[in-house]
Amino acid sequence: MSFQGLPCWFELSVADLDAAQAFYGPILGWNWTSAGMEGLDYRLARAGEDMVAGGLPLDVCPPGTPPNWMIYISVENCDATAQLCADLGGKVWKEPTDIPGTGRFAILGDPQGAVIGIMQLEPMDPPSPSGAWDQRTPGHGTWLDLTCPAPIAGLEFYRKLFGWRRNMQFPAGRAGTYFVFAHEGTRIGGAMGLGESDCTPPPHWLPYFSVPALRRALEQVTQLGGAVLRGPIEVPGTAFTATVKDPQGAIFALVARNR
């Protein structure tokens, strides 16, 4: 299996990392530690032995950046992928930059405005399905959603950038059609339109994290000061999902086999 185009990291940017640890730890079973980076309070979240996510102070992000989750995709060549993004009409928000001992990363914007990260990891530390991305184990990233004005055009952009392929589609109410895409034949996410509303969000990516049982996780979300924005929703024959917001405003989704 090629790691090119496989999700490999999830990064939270909020103002209060201590509060974030207290929120995400019980819900996702994460244990947090400091990354030990000089001059930057970067945190690492583990599910069991796997490192699954990072935490970054919001004040190091560009002014006006809201609390958010950033999805990173593994690429073989960070510089070439960033250049390809620009050639395809996208934007390079953060030029390729080295992370000592880890690899090289960049932050990209697609032609419709959704932002996503890319990561070229060093050869001795390749991304792994048992790392941040694991569709079978609670506490890991398990699905991606793209919401944008033109999802077919969006997925064509990402096909050229990462090699993702449209896999199936089904009706999605006001959002129109939900288009599922796959990495080397394995379904990893979907894309849909923005819908028709007076308060439609900007184009964006949404990460899903798995939990053992959705109802219990949603109870924890509200008890810990977060909010349930949408769901629970049953994915026929597959799972139950819900979109939620943490107490600081970062939005993500939860998914479970058991309601």
Backbone bond lengths (Angstrom), bond angles and torsions (degrees), N, CA, C in turn:
res aa  C-N    CA-C-N  psi(-1)  N-CA   C-N-CA  omega(-1)  CA-C   N-CA-C  phi
1 M - - - 1.453 - - 1.521 110.53 -
2 S 1.311 116.94 135.14 1.458 121.71 176.62 1.523 109.89 -83.99
3 F 1.345 116.44 140.10 1.458 120.42 176.38 1.524 111.71 -86.01
4 Q 1.341 118.16 -10.75 1.461 121.60 176.53 1.531 109.03 -59.30
5 G 1.334 116.23 121.46 1.459 120.50 178.07 1.513 114.64 89.07
6 L 1.325 118.68 2.96 1.465 121.57 -179.79 1.529 109.07 -94.05
7 P 1.338 119.35 132.42 1.467 120.06 175.54 1.528 110.25 -56.90
8 C 1.327 116.90 138.15 1.466 119.15 -173.70 1.520 114.07 -133.71
9 W 1.345 119.33 -11.40 1.460 119.90 -177.98 1.528 110.04 -162.38
10 F 1.338 115.37 153.22 1.462 122.12 177.43 1.521 107.33 -133.17
11 E 1.333 116.03 133.84 1.462 119.77 -172.88 1.526 110.65 -131.85
12 L 1.320 115.24 124.33 1.460 122.98 -179.53 1.527 110.11 -98.03
13 S 1.330 116.11 132.28 1.465 121.00 174.69 1.524 108.62 -119.18
14 V 1.329 116.39 113.47 1.464 122.55 178.98 1.520 108.93 -142.86
15 A 1.335 116.07 166.50 1.460 120.11 -177.50 1.522 112.25 -74.45
16 D 1.340 117.21 -36.64 1.462 121.51 -173.74 1.526 109.57 -119.33
17 L 1.325 116.60 100.36 1.462 120.68 -177.79 1.525 112.16 -72.97
18 D 1.319 118.01 -30.58 1.462 119.70 176.85 1.528 110.03 -63.35
19 A 1.329 116.48 -43.71 1.459 120.73 178.39 1.525 110.45 -65.54
20 A 1.325 117.49 -36.22 1.466 120.63 178.41 1.521 110.85 -64.03
21 Q 1.326 116.79 -42.15 1.462 120.12 177.74 1.529 111.08 -59.79
22 A 1.318 116.47 -42.14 1.458 120.86 -178.24 1.521 111.31 -67.56
23 F 1.317 117.61 -27.36 1.462 121.59 179.64 1.525 111.65 -82.61
24 Y 1.314 117.48 -52.86 1.467 121.03 -172.95 1.530 112.93 -76.81
25 G 1.328 117.42 -27.85 1.459 119.59 -178.12 1.517 113.71 -55.52
26 P 1.336 119.10 -56.43 1.463 120.23 -178.73 1.525 113.83 -66.32
27 I 1.332 117.59 -35.21 1.468 120.75 -174.56 1.522 111.51 -72.98
28 L 1.323 116.12 -44.06 1.461 120.24 -174.12 1.533 112.69 -107.03
29 G 1.316 117.72 -0.03 1.460 120.21 179.28 1.513 113.03 71.62
30 W 1.338 117.03 29.40 1.453 121.33 -176.89 1.527 111.66 -90.46
31 N 1.324 115.58 140.31 1.454 122.83 169.38 1.528 107.58 -108.71
32 W 1.328 115.57 128.78 1.461 120.73 -174.58 1.525 111.26 -104.03
33 T 1.327 115.74 144.65 1.460 122.29 173.23 1.518 108.67 -141.00
34 S 1.309 116.64 163.49 1.461 121.45 174.22 1.528 109.75 -77.00
35 A 1.323 116.47 142.66 1.461 120.40 176.10 1.523 111.66 -78.57
36 G 1.317 116.97 -10.58 1.464 120.14 179.08 1.508 113.96 71.03
37 M 1.342 117.08 28.15 1.460 120.72 -179.29 1.530 110.00 -84.56
38 E 1.303 116.14 128.32 1.466 120.66 -179.41 1.525 109.91 -68.46
39 G 1.323 116.45 127.06 1.450 121.63 176.20 1.519 115.28 81.76
40 L 1.334 117.75 2.02 1.466 120.17 -179.72 1.521 109.44 -144.95
41 D 1.314 116.66 125.37 1.466 121.82 178.03 1.531 109.26 -83.12
42 Y 1.342 115.05 78.29 1.461 120.29 179.69 1.523 108.06 -99.93
43 R 1.351 116.69 131.68 1.461 121.85 -178.10 1.527 109.97 -110.11
44 L 1.328 115.55 152.69 1.454 122.53 177.94 1.525 109.07 -120.56
45 A 1.331 115.97 134.76 1.458 121.83 178.08 1.522 109.42 -109.27
46 R 1.320 116.28 133.11 1.460 122.25 178.98 1.526 110.38 -118.51
47 A 1.317 115.15 140.10 1.461 122.33 168.17 1.521 105.50 -110.83
48 G 1.326 116.38 105.60 1.456 118.81 -171.05 1.510 109.48 65.38
49 E 1.340 117.13 -126.03 1.460 121.63 179.01 1.526 112.95 -91.25
50 D 1.324 116.66 -7.85 1.465 120.16 -174.56 1.521 112.01 -89.93
51 M 1.341 116.93 131.08 1.455 120.75 169.97 1.522 107.51 -79.77
52 V 1.329 116.99 124.47 1.461 119.73 -172.98 1.523 113.72 -118.64
53 A 1.340 118.32 -22.80 1.461 118.96 -174.19 1.518 110.65 -157.41
54 G 1.326 114.52 162.61 1.448 121.51 175.88 1.518 110.52 -124.86
55 G 1.318 115.78 158.19 1.458 121.95 176.69 1.508 110.20 -124.10
56 L 1.338 115.69 131.42 1.460 122.01 -173.38 1.532 109.03 -128.30
57 P 1.351 118.89 135.34 1.465 119.97 176.98 1.532 111.05 -62.38
58 L 1.309 116.42 134.92 1.461 120.86 -176.96 1.521 112.47 -63.45
59 D 1.336 116.94 -27.32 1.459 118.69 -175.51 1.526 113.89 -72.62
60 V 1.335 118.26 -7.44 1.462 119.66 174.58 1.531 111.25 -91.58
61 C 1.329 117.30 -6.41 1.463 121.85 177.38 1.531 109.48 -83.21
62 P 1.333 118.98 163.68 1.462 120.93 177.59 1.525 111.63 -55.66
63 P 1.332 118.64 144.33 1.467 121.66 -179.91 1.533 111.62 -53.00
64 G 1.309 115.83 136.10 1.461 120.67 179.87 1.507 114.78 90.75
65 T 1.345 117.68 -5.32 1.465 120.39 178.45 1.524 109.85 -67.31
66 P 1.331 118.70 126.33 1.466 119.91 178.07 1.523 110.43 -79.98
67 P 1.325 118.08 162.73 1.467 119.67 172.64 1.522 109.39 -53.84
68 N 1.330 117.51 137.43 1.466 118.98 -171.35 1.515 112.17 -159.67
69 W 1.327 114.37 162.69 1.459 123.77 168.03 1.527 108.40 -107.53
70 M 1.327 116.94 128.41 1.458 122.07 175.31 1.518 109.29 -105.09
71 I 1.324 115.58 132.69 1.470 122.29 176.13 1.527 108.22 -97.54
72 Y 1.335 116.87 134.82 1.462 121.63 175.97 1.529 109.69 -113.19
73 I 1.331 115.21 138.36 1.460 123.18 179.36 1.528 108.93 -112.83
74 S 1.315 115.96 134.46 1.457 121.08 178.92 1.528 111.06 -71.78
75 V 1.322 116.24 133.20 1.465 121.48 176.72 1.523 108.82 -133.29
76 E 1.317 115.90 154.99 1.462 120.66 -179.83 1.517 111.73 -78.56
77 N 1.343 116.73 -29.66 1.457 121.08 -177.84 1.521 108.56 -141.92
78 C 1.332 116.58 105.31 1.459 121.56 -175.71 1.529 111.65 -62.83
79 D 1.324 116.98 -45.76 1.463 120.46 -177.18 1.521 111.51 -64.60
80 A 1.323 117.02 -43.42 1.455 120.60 -179.26 1.531 111.02 -66.45
81 T 1.331 117.09 -37.88 1.460 120.52 179.80 1.523 110.81 -68.62
82 A 1.329 117.36 -40.02 1.461 120.62 176.79 1.522 110.71 -62.57
83 Q 1.319 117.10 -41.77 1.458 120.41 178.46 1.521 111.07 -65.69
84 L 1.343 117.08 -39.69 1.457 120.89 178.10 1.523 110.56 -63.51
85 C 1.333 117.04 -40.04 1.459 120.49 176.55 1.528 110.76 -56.49
86 A 1.327 116.57 -47.44 1.461 120.82 179.14 1.524 110.96 -63.57
87 D 1.326 117.02 -41.41 1.463 120.98 -179.74 1.529 111.52 -63.83
88 L 1.340 117.17 -29.19 1.463 121.99 -178.75 1.524 112.72 -88.28
89 G 1.327 116.80 5.37 1.463 120.26 177.42 1.516 114.74 99.05
90 G 1.334 116.95 5.02 1.459 120.32 177.46 1.513 111.30 -88.23
91 K 1.335 115.16 -170.42 1.466 120.85 -177.34 1.518 109.40 -131.15
92 V 1.307 116.31 143.18 1.464 121.64 174.23 1.524 107.28 -99.72
93 W 1.333 116.52 103.04 1.465 120.82 -178.13 1.527 111.40 -78.02
94 K 1.309 116.57 -36.59 1.465 121.23 177.15 1.515 107.30 -128.20
95 E 1.306 116.78 116.48 1.457 121.25 -178.51 1.534 110.12 -62.94
96 P 1.339 116.71 153.51 1.467 119.55 178.88 1.526 112.10 -51.17
97 T 1.330 114.39 129.91 1.464 121.62 -173.83 1.521 109.30 -139.28
98 D 1.321 116.17 140.59 1.465 120.51 178.96 1.529 111.39 -78.20
99 I 1.331 115.55 143.06 1.463 123.15 168.65 1.526 105.41 -115.30
100 P 1.329 118.28 107.26 1.475 120.71 -175.26 1.527 111.69 -52.71
101 G 1.322 115.30 129.43 1.447 121.43 178.17 1.515 115.08 79.85
102 T 1.325 117.34 -0.59 1.474 120.41 -177.64 1.520 112.32 -124.16
103 G 1.325 116.70 -54.08 1.459 119.19 -177.31 1.508 111.84 157.74
104 R 1.315 116.60 -140.94 1.449 122.54 -174.80 1.524 107.82 -139.76
105 F 1.344 117.29 136.17 1.454 120.09 -176.69 1.527 111.24 -135.01
106 A 1.332 115.20 164.77 1.460 122.37 174.22 1.521 107.80 -152.52
107 I 1.334 116.44 158.87 1.462 122.27 176.14 1.521 107.83 -114.55
108 L 1.331 115.85 126.34 1.464 121.53 -174.94 1.523 111.39 -118.15
109 G 1.317 115.70 155.57 1.457 122.15 171.32 1.512 108.63 -121.96
110 D 1.337 117.60 131.69 1.465 118.70 178.77 1.528 109.86 -78.30
111 P 1.333 119.29 170.99 1.468 121.13 -175.58 1.530 114.03 -60.15
112 Q 1.345 118.34 -20.13 1.458 120.71 179.29 1.528 112.95 -96.24
113 G 1.336 116.95 -4.33 1.455 120.47 173.12 1.508 116.55 109.25
114 A 1.345 119.46 -7.39 1.463 120.72 177.67 1.525 109.70 -70.85
115 V 1.326 116.41 140.56 1.465 122.23 -175.62 1.526 109.83 -107.05
116 I 1.331 116.06 138.27 1.456 121.39 -179.87 1.530 108.43 -148.97
117 G 1.333 116.73 150.47 1.451 120.90 178.96 1.518 111.46 -100.40
118 I 1.308 116.42 157.60 1.465 122.28 172.71 1.517 108.48 -127.42
119 M 1.327 115.88 150.57 1.461 121.08 -177.24 1.521 110.09 -140.68
120 Q 1.325 115.71 125.09 1.461 122.06 171.77 1.521 106.35 -104.55
121 L 1.322 116.61 101.12 1.454 120.88 -176.68 1.524 110.91 -80.79
122 E 1.313 115.63 150.23 1.460 120.53 179.67 1.528 109.69 -63.44
123 P 1.337 117.77 149.39 1.474 121.84 -174.47 1.516 114.66 -53.79
124 M 1.343 118.78 -32.66 1.464 119.13 -176.83 1.517 112.41 -82.12
125 D 1.358 116.45 -2.00 1.467 118.67 -179.09 1.523 109.56 -134.64
126 P 1.338 118.67 63.97 1.463 119.82 -176.95 1.517 111.58 -71.49
127 P 1.361 117.69 152.10 1.458 119.67 173.91 1.515 109.67 -63.72
128 S 1.307 117.09 152.42 1.451 121.31 -175.77 1.508 111.15 -141.56
129 P 1.354 118.00 144.75 1.455 119.58 175.79 1.522 112.76 -59.19
130 S 1.327 118.44 -17.67 1.457 120.74 177.27 1.528 111.47 -96.96
131 G 1.341 117.71 12.80 1.448 121.89 176.66 1.516 110.39 -97.49
132 A 1.340 117.20 -125.79 1.463 120.48 -178.61 1.525 111.91 -66.09
133 W 1.325 116.13 -31.38 1.469 121.14 -176.07 1.522 109.19 -106.84
134 D 1.319 116.50 115.16 1.461 121.81 179.29 1.529 107.52 -154.29
135 Q 1.323 117.16 108.76 1.459 120.86 -174.74 1.523 113.17 -79.71
136 R 1.325 117.47 3.60 1.467 120.67 -177.92 1.520 113.82 -114.24
137 T 1.341 118.17 -12.74 1.454 120.35 -169.14 1.527 111.81 -121.80
138 P 1.341 118.63 127.57 1.472 121.41 178.12 1.523 112.00 -56.06
139 G 1.328 114.68 148.95 1.457 121.21 178.56 1.507 114.23 89.06
140 H 1.336 117.85 -0.22 1.460 122.57 -177.82 1.534 111.05 -113.76
141 G 1.327 115.31 162.18 1.446 120.14 171.46 1.515 110.14 -68.30
142 T 1.343 116.19 137.58 1.465 118.52 -173.80 1.524 114.47 -137.07
143 W 1.353 118.50 -11.38 1.468 120.66 -177.97 1.519 108.61 -161.63
144 L 1.347 116.84 156.49 1.461 123.40 177.27 1.520 109.34 -129.77
145 D 1.310 116.84 141.64 1.469 121.60 173.42 1.518 110.17 -123.41
146 L 1.332 116.15 133.73 1.456 123.01 171.61 1.523 108.40 -110.58
147 T 1.324 117.03 126.32 1.455 121.83 175.21 1.525 107.59 -117.62
148 C 1.328 116.53 123.48 1.466 120.68 -174.49 1.524 109.41 -158.53
149 P 1.333 118.87 165.97 1.464 120.84 -178.34 1.529 113.75 -62.61
150 A 1.333 117.36 -37.58 1.471 121.45 -175.31 1.527 109.14 -129.31
151 P 1.340 117.77 85.26 1.467 119.89 -174.63 1.525 114.90 -62.80
152 I 1.332 118.81 -33.70 1.464 119.71 179.41 1.530 109.92 -64.81
153 A 1.348 115.95 -44.90 1.463 119.57 177.38 1.530 110.35 -64.28
154 G 1.338 116.32 -37.00 1.455 119.74 178.37 1.515 112.31 -61.93
155 L 1.327 116.16 -45.21 1.464 119.17 -179.48 1.524 112.06 -70.39
156 E 1.315 117.83 -28.04 1.458 119.52 175.11 1.529 110.58 -66.79
157 F 1.333 116.17 -38.62 1.462 120.74 175.40 1.532 110.28 -60.10
158 Y 1.333 117.05 -47.53 1.459 120.29 -177.46 1.534 112.37 -73.52
159 R 1.310 117.42 -24.31 1.471 119.47 172.93 1.519 109.48 -62.34
160 K 1.328 115.69 -44.21 1.455 119.56 -179.72 1.525 111.62 -71.42
161 L 1.337 116.63 -32.12 1.456 120.26 -175.94 1.529 112.26 -81.10
162 F 1.354 116.59 -44.31 1.466 120.69 -173.00 1.526 114.57 -118.90
163 G 1.323 117.70 -11.23 1.456 119.87 -177.55 1.515 114.48 88.01
164 W 1.346 118.03 10.16 1.458 120.49 178.31 1.526 110.80 -67.63
165 R 1.332 116.61 148.73 1.460 121.70 -178.61 1.528 110.80 -126.27
166 R 1.323 116.42 138.71 1.463 120.25 172.12 1.522 108.81 -62.37
167 N 1.350 115.45 135.89 1.448 120.92 -171.45 1.517 112.84 -117.27
168 M 1.326 117.47 -41.69 1.456 122.43 179.34 1.528 108.50 -162.60
169 Q 1.331 117.30 174.88 1.450 120.55 178.30 1.524 109.63 -154.13
170 F 1.354 115.14 155.87 1.459 119.94 176.60 1.527 108.97 -157.64
171 P 1.349 118.26 160.66 1.470 121.50 -177.86 1.526 111.74 -61.55
172 A 1.355 116.33 143.60 1.465 121.73 -178.55 1.522 111.61 -132.16
173 G 1.340 117.25 36.31 1.457 121.17 176.05 1.513 112.63 63.61
174 R 1.352 116.58 -132.55 1.465 121.11 -177.31 1.520 112.72 -63.14
175 A 1.328 116.78 -24.39 1.470 120.44 179.94 1.520 112.02 -76.77
176 G 1.347 117.23 -5.06 1.464 120.69 179.21 1.507 112.14 89.67
177 T 1.310 116.70 -116.12 1.461 122.54 -178.54 1.523 109.94 -112.43
178 Y 1.336 114.99 139.00 1.462 120.55 176.44 1.524 107.61 -99.03
179 F 1.328 116.06 121.20 1.462 122.32 -177.09 1.528 109.56 -105.01
180 V 1.317 116.92 116.93 1.454 121.83 179.25 1.525 109.13 -86.44
181 F 1.338 116.60 138.21 1.465 119.90 176.86 1.530 109.89 -122.57
182 A 1.314 115.26 159.47 1.463 121.01 -172.50 1.522 111.40 -131.38
183 H 1.332 114.64 151.74 1.458 123.23 170.56 1.524 107.05 -107.02
184 E 1.307 116.26 112.53 1.471 122.63 -179.28 1.535 111.43 49.14
185 G 1.329 115.55 43.38 1.453 121.30 175.30 1.519 115.46 89.24
186 T 1.332 118.34 -10.78 1.461 121.61 178.02 1.521 109.34 -98.51
187 R 1.319 116.83 124.59 1.463 120.98 -178.53 1.515 110.50 -68.17
188 I 1.331 115.79 127.10 1.465 119.96 -177.69 1.522 113.19 -125.73
189 G 1.334 118.61 -8.15 1.454 118.68 -178.45 1.507 112.69 -178.41
190 G 1.335 114.95 -175.45 1.451 120.26 -179.67 1.520 111.37 -151.07
191 A 1.322 115.50 165.92 1.462 121.84 -179.84 1.517 109.16 -134.12
192 M 1.329 115.62 143.36 1.460 120.73 179.25 1.517 109.43 -148.01
193 G 1.354 115.36 166.73 1.448 120.88 -179.94 1.518 112.11 -77.06
194 L 1.334 115.68 172.84 1.456 121.03 -178.13 1.522 112.75 -78.39
195 G 1.342 117.74 -14.12 1.454 120.01 -178.30 1.515 111.41 80.47
196 E 1.306 115.85 -176.39 1.459 121.58 -178.73 1.519 109.14 -117.58
197 S 1.325 115.83 107.53 1.456 121.63 -178.31 1.516 108.95 -157.57
198 D 1.336 115.86 156.48 1.460 120.47 177.60 1.528 111.38 -75.71
199 C 1.333 116.60 -13.39 1.476 119.63 -177.21 1.525 110.54 -129.06
200 T 1.323 115.91 47.10 1.459 119.22 -179.85 1.531 109.85 -67.47
201 P 1.327 117.10 142.00 1.469 120.01 -179.39 1.527 110.34 -76.62
202 P 1.323 118.01 164.25 1.463 120.17 172.93 1.523 109.64 -70.15
203 P 1.325 118.94 163.16 1.467 121.31 175.89 1.527 110.18 -55.16
204 H 1.330 116.22 138.71 1.457 118.52 -175.75 1.521 111.50 -161.93
205 W 1.339 114.95 163.15 1.461 123.89 171.96 1.519 108.90 -104.65
206 L 1.331 116.47 145.51 1.453 122.83 -179.56 1.528 109.56 -128.79
207 P 1.344 118.55 122.38 1.471 120.17 177.03 1.527 111.48 -87.96
208 Y 1.324 115.98 146.71 1.461 122.66 174.20 1.522 108.61 -111.51
209 F 1.330 115.82 136.02 1.458 122.01 174.42 1.524 108.57 -118.91
210 S 1.317 116.30 140.70 1.463 120.59 -175.68 1.526 111.78 -88.20
211 V 1.331 115.25 146.06 1.455 123.52 176.23 1.524 108.21 -133.66
212 P 1.335 119.03 157.83 1.467 119.87 -178.84 1.521 113.59 -64.87
213 A 1.346 117.11 -41.15 1.466 121.66 -178.54 1.520 108.60 -142.40
214 L 1.318 117.45 128.34 1.460 120.82 -171.45 1.524 112.30 -70.59
215 R 1.319 117.70 -44.09 1.465 119.40 -175.90 1.528 111.40 -58.50
216 R 1.320 117.16 -45.59 1.459 120.51 178.88 1.522 110.76 -62.26
217 A 1.309 117.77 -41.40 1.464 121.01 -179.98 1.529 111.17 -63.86
218 L 1.328 117.53 -39.84 1.464 120.36 179.93 1.529 111.13 -69.52
219 E 1.315 117.21 -33.44 1.467 120.21 173.83 1.520 110.12 -61.92
220 Q 1.328 116.51 -41.04 1.462 120.66 178.75 1.519 110.90 -66.43
221 V 1.339 117.10 -39.84 1.466 120.97 178.61 1.523 110.52 -54.61
222 T 1.335 116.77 -50.92 1.467 120.13 -177.79 1.525 111.98 -71.06
223 Q 1.324 117.72 -38.48 1.463 120.68 179.15 1.528 111.71 -62.56
224 L 1.336 116.15 -31.75 1.461 121.03 -177.45 1.528 113.04 -93.68
225 G 1.339 116.67 9.84 1.457 120.51 173.54 1.503 116.40 97.96
226 G 1.337 118.25 2.84 1.455 121.28 176.67 1.515 111.39 -87.01
227 A 1.324 116.79 -172.21 1.460 121.61 -178.64 1.517 110.31 -141.99
228 V 1.322 116.22 144.43 1.463 122.14 174.44 1.530 107.36 -91.03
229 L 1.321 117.20 118.34 1.455 122.19 -177.30 1.516 113.15 -91.36
230 R 1.336 116.77 -32.02 1.457 120.73 -176.02 1.527 109.48 -158.86
231 G 1.314 115.77 132.07 1.450 119.69 177.78 1.516 111.57 109.65
232 P 1.357 115.85 -178.63 1.470 126.98 7.11 1.534 113.12 -69.25
233 I 1.323 115.42 145.72 1.454 123.02 178.06 1.527 108.22 -123.81
234 E 1.312 116.29 132.43 1.457 119.64 178.30 1.519 110.04 -87.95
235 V 1.309 116.16 125.92 1.461 122.18 170.69 1.520 105.65 -90.27
236 P 1.333 117.85 109.89 1.467 120.69 -169.11 1.521 114.10 -48.01
237 G 1.340 114.90 122.06 1.456 121.01 175.90 1.500 115.80 70.56
238 T 1.351 117.02 7.05 1.458 118.94 -173.75 1.522 113.43 -125.07
239 A 1.353 117.01 -61.35 1.458 119.81 -170.95 1.520 110.67 -165.81
240 F 1.337 115.06 -179.95 1.454 123.54 173.66 1.522 107.64 -121.73
241 T 1.339 116.87 138.45 1.460 120.63 -177.09 1.523 110.83 -132.33
242 A 1.332 115.39 160.09 1.465 121.82 173.73 1.518 108.29 -153.91
243 T 1.331 116.37 144.18 1.454 122.07 174.63 1.524 108.32 -100.01
244 V 1.318 117.00 131.30 1.459 121.71 -174.52 1.526 110.65 -133.80
245 K 1.335 113.82 167.99 1.465 120.88 178.64 1.515 108.92 -129.74
246 D 1.325 116.83 133.15 1.456 118.88 178.83 1.536 109.96 -77.32
247 P 1.325 119.06 170.17 1.467 120.73 -175.57 1.523 114.63 -61.07
248 Q 1.338 117.42 -19.29 1.463 120.15 -179.72 1.531 112.96 -97.76
249 G 1.341 116.51 -4.09 1.456 119.83 174.05 1.504 116.51 108.59
250 A 1.331 119.74 -3.33 1.467 121.26 177.90 1.528 109.06 -75.66
251 I 1.326 115.96 134.12 1.465 121.91 -175.79 1.518 110.44 -105.28
252 F 1.323 115.77 137.17 1.454 122.11 177.66 1.526 107.76 -151.54
253 A 1.321 117.51 179.85 1.467 121.09 -179.84 1.507 109.84 -129.59
254 L 1.335 114.72 154.15 1.451 122.75 176.48 1.518 109.42 -117.42
255 V 1.314 115.93 147.25 1.458 120.33 178.77 1.533 108.81 -140.79
256 A 1.340 115.56 141.88 1.457 120.48 -179.68 1.511 109.31 -147.30
257 R 1.325 115.93 149.00 1.470 120.88 173.42 1.528 110.34 -72.90
258 N 1.346 115.28 -27.45 1.452 121.58 -176.11 1.526 109.58 -111.63
259 R 1.325 116.11 128.16 1.451 118.71 -179.86 1.536 111.14 -67.90
